[in-house]
Amino acid sequence: MNSAKTVAERQREYRERMQALGLKELRNLWAHPDDEKQIRKYVEKLNKKRNP
């Protein structure tokens, strides 16, 4: 029996964990590829600020 989870199952569980933390998923956030690293760092900074 294969007990490995599908990508859809893992993604659903991930979304549920993030929602349980009170976070909201922002889709269709468009940015220049060169800005991706800065955006990710900023999101991490904001999350740390709200969830020390």
Distance bins in CASP14 RR format, pairs under 12 A and 6 or more apart:
PFRMAT RR
TARGET T0000
AUTHOR 0000-0000-0000
RMODE 2
METHOD distances of the structure
MODEL  1
3 9 0 0 0 0 0 1 0 0 0 0 0
4 10 0 0 0 0 1 0 0 0 0 0 0
5 11 0 0 0 0 1 0 0 0 0 0 0
5 12 0 0 0 0 1 0 0 0 0 0 0
5 13 1 0 0 1 0 0 0 0 0 0 0
5 14 0 0 0 0 0 1 0 0 0 0 0
6 12 0 0 0 0 1 0 0 0 0 0 0
6 13 0 0 0 0 0 1 0 0 0 0 0
7 13 0 0 0 0 0 1 0 0 0 0 0
7 14 0 0 0 0 0 1 0 0 0 0 0
8 14 0 0 0 0 0 1 0 0 0 0 0
8 15 0 0 0 0 0 1 0 0 0 0 0
9 15 0 0 0 0 0 1 0 0 0 0 0
9 16 0 0 0 0 0 1 0 0 0 0 0
10 16 0 0 0 0 0 1 0 0 0 0 0
10 17 0 0 0 0 0 1 0 0 0 0 0
11 17 0 0 0 0 0 1 0 0 0 0 0
11 18 0 0 0 0 0 1 0 0 0 0 0
11 25 0 0 0 0 0 1 0 0 0 0 0
12 18 0 0 0 0 0 1 0 0 0 0 0
12 19 0 0 0 0 0 1 0 0 0 0 0
13 19 0 0 0 0 0 1 0 0 0 0 0
13 20 0 0 0 0 0 1 0 0 0 0 0
14 20 0 0 0 0 0 1 0 0 0 0 0
14 21 0 0 0 0 0 1 0 0 0 0 0
14 23 0 0 0 0 0 1 0 0 0 0 0
14 25 0 0 0 0 1 0 0 0 0 0 0
15 21 0 0 0 0 0 1 0 0 0 0 0
15 22 0 0 0 0 0 1 0 0 0 0 0
15 23 0 0 0 0 1 0 0 0 0 0 0
15 24 0 0 0 0 0 1 0 0 0 0 0
15 25 1 0 0 1 0 0 0 0 0 0 0
15 27 0 0 0 0 0 1 0 0 0 0 0
16 22 0 0 0 0 0 1 0 0 0 0 0
16 23 0 0 0 0 0 1 0 0 0 0 0
16 25 0 0 0 0 0 1 0 0 0 0 0
17 23 0 0 0 0 1 0 0 0 0 0 0
17 25 0 0 0 0 0 1 0 0 0 0 0
18 24 0 0 0 0 1 0 0 0 0 0 0
18 25 1 0 0 1 0 0 0 0 0 0 0
18 26 0 0 0 0 0 1 0 0 0 0 0
18 43 0 0 0 0 0 1 0 0 0 0 0
18 47 0 0 0 0 1 0 0 0 0 0 0
18 51 0 0 0 0 0 1 0 0 0 0 0
19 25 0 0 0 0 1 0 0 0 0 0 0
20 51 0 0 0 0 0 1 0 0 0 0 0
21 47 0 0 0 0 1 0 0 0 0 0 0
21 50 0 0 0 0 1 0 0 0 0 0 0
21 51 1 0 0 1 0 0 0 0 0 0 0
22 47 0 0 0 0 0 1 0 0 0 0 0
22 50 0 0 0 0 1 0 0 0 0 0 0
22 51 0 0 0 0 1 0 0 0 0 0 0
23 43 0 0 0 0 1 0 0 0 0 0 0
23 46 0 0 0 0 0 1 0 0 0 0 0
23 47 1 0 0 1 0 0 0 0 0 0 0
23 50 0 0 0 0 1 0 0 0 0 0 0
23 51 0 0 0 0 1 0 0 0 0 0 0
24 43 0 0 0 0 0 1 0 0 0 0 0
24 46 0 0 0 0 0 1 0 0 0 0 0
24 47 0 0 0 0 0 1 0 0 0 0 0
24 50 0 0 0 0 0 1 0 0 0 0 0
25 43 0 0 0 0 0 1 0 0 0 0 0
26 39 0 0 0 0 0 1 0 0 0 0 0
26 43 0 0 0 0 1 0 0 0 0 0 0
26 46 0 0 0 0 0 1 0 0 0 0 0
29 35 0 0 0 0 0 1 0 0 0 0 0
29 36 0 0 0 0 0 1 0 0 0 0 0
29 39 1 0 0 1 0 0 0 0 0 0 0
29 40 0 0 0 0 0 1 0 0 0 0 0
29 42 0 0 0 0 0 1 0 0 0 0 0
29 43 0 0 0 0 1 0 0 0 0 0 0
30 36 0 0 0 0 0 1 0 0 0 0 0
30 39 0 0 0 0 0 1 0 0 0 0 0
31 37 0 0 0 0 0 1 0 0 0 0 0
31 38 0 0 0 0 1 0 0 0 0 0 0
31 39 1 0 1 0 0 0 0 0 0 0 0
31 40 0 0 0 0 0 1 0 0 0 0 0
31 42 0 0 0 0 0 1 0 0 0 0 0
31 43 0 0 0 0 0 1 0 0 0 0 0
32 38 0 0 0 0 1 0 0 0 0 0 0
32 39 0 0 0 0 1 0 0 0 0 0 0
33 39 0 0 0 0 0 1 0 0 0 0 0
35 41 0 0 0 0 0 1 0 0 0 0 0
35 42 0 0 0 0 1 0 0 0 0 0 0
35 43 0 0 0 0 0 1 0 0 0 0 0
36 42 0 0 0 0 0 1 0 0 0 0 0
36 43 0 0 0 0 0 1 0 0 0 0 0
37 43 0 0 0 0 0 1 0 0 0 0 0
37 44 0 0 0 0 0 1 0 0 0 0 0
38 44 0 0 0 0 0 1 0 0 0 0 0
38 45 0 0 0 0 0 1 0 0 0 0 0
39 45 0 0 0 0 0 1 0 0 0 0 0
39 46 0 0 0 0 0 1 0 0 0 0 0
40 46 0 0 0 0 0 1 0 0 0 0 0
40 47 0 0 0 0 0 1 0 0 0 0 0
41 47 0 0 0 0 0 1 0 0 0 0 0
41 48 0 0 0 0 0 1 0 0 0 0 0
42 48 0 0 0 0 0 1 0 0 0 0 0
42 49 0 0 0 0 0 1 0 0 0 0 0
43 49 0 0 0 0 0 1 0 0 0 0 0
43 50 0 0 0 0 0 1 0 0 0 0 0
44 50 0 0 0 0 0 1 0 0 0 0 0
44 51 0 0 0 0 0 1 0 0 0 0 0
45 51 0 0 0 0 0 1 0 0 0 0 0
45 52 0 0 0 0 0 1 0 0 0 0 0
46 52 0 0 0 0 0 1 0 0 0 0 0
END
